Amino acid sequence: MTIFCLLGLSTFIFFFLEIYLTDIETNYNRLIISFLSQPTPTPTDSLAIQFSDDGKKIYPLQYNKLWGHEFFTSKIDQTGNIDIGLAAKQTIAKLLNFLDFPPNLTKNLAIVNVDTTLVGSTVLIKIPWIEGISAFAIIQQLEGGLYGTLANGAVIFLNNLVGYDLAVLTHELGHQISYYLTDQEWIQYYKLRGIPSNTPRRSNDWSLSPEEDFAEVYKATYKSSVVGPNEYSMVEDKWTIKTKYGIFVPTKYTYSSSCDPIEENAISGLLKTWEKNTLSYQIDYYMPPSDIMSKLEDQISADPKVQNCRKKSNELNPFGGPAFVSQANPETQQFIKNVIVRLNSM
Ligand SMILES: [Zn+2]
């Protein structure tokens, strides 16, 4: 979701953050950010909060270098201390390592933790990679994370209640990767995810925005690198793709759904053939063997009617998670890994 706010300062406004919201399905204002060209006072302590001429707080960014990754951090809250602490910085750096994140792409990247109780207040953020420019943020309700680009850099805002959640951070870092995709790579990505070619990269509908889909698929692709292959939440897996492109599959807890009749219809031909070639007592007592079962599942998932039903379904599995989730197939995951290799060699 992109929000533009003029604030009666249009002559001063230099740049607008492009705003993406994560982990929400509804579209309403959470955070309005714009940029203005405003000289800020030279700080005596580079990490101390400054004040603009009209009394607004100016939050500096802190430079960090950990394990070969350079990035900026800051914290907007009531404490007046912008240092997020070593543990949080290590969490970020460790994640960048797990993601094999291109070091060049974090040199002008700021990760800012925001106290969401500051709803309605306005603050300035000093951006070190642009002389005399501050990011101007009106803090509204920020849910999850938010990514915006600024000149040759980017800012990620994180809700302090989310903290440094690895899934949220990975999604936001996915936006930073997608910013560097070539047009050719976007075409390839649309094909891999079954996104109609005329779809704008950003959509007001979060779940149908290709940019958001990329961030979600990026997150899912690196899930096993970050949390290990067997980590699985019974309730709602924060690493599952929440956008509406790609092939939808049932979760392992989805035992039945309103799509069952459509699914049965999709496999009736194959099932009949199996029944014809199988002794009747076997049909009564046994499920089809695993090779037939996997063929049946492929046939179900390939059926457009089944996919249509699953994408529209808002049903939950017995553990409260969604009944169906989008999957990143191996080709799509390989595509993303190839992009990372390319960006690392730049
Ligand atoms: Zn996003």
Residues whose N, C-alpha, C, O or C-beta is under 5 A from the ligand:
A	BS01	ZN	Y20 L21 T22 E212 A215
